[in-house]
Amino acid sequence: MGSIKHFDLVINSDNIFLNEDYGKPISERLSIVLRRNVSKNDFANIAIRSNISFSTIRDVVYRTNSLTKANAKAISLLIHAAFENSIAFKLQAEGDILFLNSLLKV
């Protein structure tokens, strides 16, 4: 999303994931929410920032690869991007609703 500025935040994956989360796929709900709220550009940018390959991140998100301590930072960054994007989508949808409502009240 172009309207939200990405800040260089320190993301600590230890605060998001528990030891029992490693070695298995992420939850189905997290997978769905991430897929709905991130773009290929987000995947690419996070791959660069985290030094984890695009394909590894994609495979973890699509649950064909397990979460590991090595890829957890990338997934944490993706969660942050999804959160920012979901807020932007919400604001955009609210603006669209107001605009469409004004057209329907003609």
Disulfide bonds with the S-S distance in Angstrom:
none
